[in-house]
Amino acid sequence: MEDCIFCKIIKDEIPSEKVYEDDEILAFKDIKPSAPIHILVIPKKHISTLMEVNDENMYLMEKIMKAIQKIAKKQGVDKTGFRLIANCGPDSGQEVMHIHFHLLAGKKMGPKIIA
């Protein structure tokens, strides 16, 4: 999708502070962090919401989960823990219609589930 901000970040049209990248996955620091560590993990292929995940692109979810494990280890939060959030659709608070996972860590978090 041409006007998607995450697609522009993937194309390096908008700068980001990358923390992980491979052929199909990109992770970068959130510009308005909700925690000391706040990283967005996205597929490079544009998929608007989790409801668009299908048999053809399901493999990307596995790749994202493996990337999240690598990022957690690199950030030093694999043992202490982190929160992973995926919003789906406007009512959930999804602001960018490109699947993304928020990895939040670096502080003890309470039961609040909204990033």
C-alpha positions in Angstrom: 0.0 0.0 0.0 1.6 3.2 -1.2 0.6 5.6 1.6 1.2 3.2 4.5 3.8 4.7 6.8 5.3 1.3 7.6 5.7 0.5 3.9 7.5 3.8 3.6 9.8 2.8 6.5 10.5 -0.5 4.8 11.5 1.3 1.6 13.7 3.7 3.7 11.6 6.7 2.6 11.1 7.5 6.3 14.0 7.0 8.7 13.7 4.5 11.6 16.0 3.1 14.2 16.2 -0.5 13.1 16.9 -3.2 15.7 16.3 -6.3 13.4 16.0 -6.9 9.7 15.9 -9.9 7.4 14.4 -10.5 3.9 10.8 -10.5 5.2 10.7 -8.9 8.7 11.7 -5.5 10.0 11.8 -4.3 13.6 12.4 -0.7 14.7 12.1 1.5 17.8 8.7 3.2 18.3 9.0 7.0 18.0 6.5 7.4 20.9 7.6 4.6 23.3 5.2 3.4 26.0 8.1 1.6 27.8 11.9 2.0 28.0 12.0 -0.7 25.3 9.3 -0.3 22.7 9.9 -2.0 19.4 7.6 -2.5 16.5 7.9 -5.8 14.5 6.4 -5.9 11.1 6.3 -8.1 8.0 7.8 -6.3 4.9 4.8 -7.6 2.9 1.8 -5.3 3.4 -0.9 -7.1 5.4 -3.4 -4.7 6.9 -4.7 -6.7 9.9 -4.5 -10.1 11.5 -7.8 -10.9 9.8 -5.9 -10.9 6.5 -3.5 -13.6 7.6 -4.2 -16.7 5.4 -2.6 -19.9 4.3 -0.3 -18.1 1.8 1.2 -15.7 4.3 0.9 -17.6 7.6 4.6 -18.4 7.4 5.3 -14.8 8.2 3.7 -15.1 11.6 6.2 -17.8 12.4 9.1 -15.7 11.1 7.8 -12.7 13.2 7.7 -14.9 16.4 11.3 -16.1 15.8 12.4 -12.5 15.2 10.7 -11.4 18.4 12.7 -14.1 20.3 16.0 -12.9 18.8 15.1 -9.3 19.6 14.2 -10.1 23.2 17.6 -11.9 23.6 19.4 -9.0 22.0 17.6 -6.5 24.2 18.4 -8.6 27.3 14.7 -9.2 28.3 14.3 -12.8 27.3 14.7 -13.9 30.9 13.0 -10.9 32.7 10.0 -10.8 30.3 8.3 -8.5 27.9 4.8 -7.7 26.7 3.7 -8.4 23.1 0.7 -6.5 21.8 -1.1 -6.8 18.4 -4.1 -4.6 17.8 -6.5 -5.6 15.1 -8.7 -3.0 13.5 -9.8 0.5 14.4 -11.8 -0.4 17.5 -8.7 -2.0 19.0 -6.6 1.1 18.6 -4.7 0.0 15.5 -3.5 3.3 14.1 -1.4 2.0 11.2 -3.2 -0.5 9.0 -0.2 -2.8 8.5 0.2 -5.8 10.8 2.6 -5.0 13.7 3.5 -6.3 17.0 4.6 -4.0 19.9 7.3 -5.5 22.0 7.3 -3.6 25.3 9.9 -4.2 28.1 12.5 -2.6 30.3 10.2 -2.0 33.3 7.9 -4.0 35.5 4.4 -3.8 34.0 1.1 -4.1 35.7 -2.1 -5.6 34.3 -2.7 -2.7 31.9 -3.1 -4.1 28.5 -3.2 -1.0 26.3 0.1 0.3 24.9 
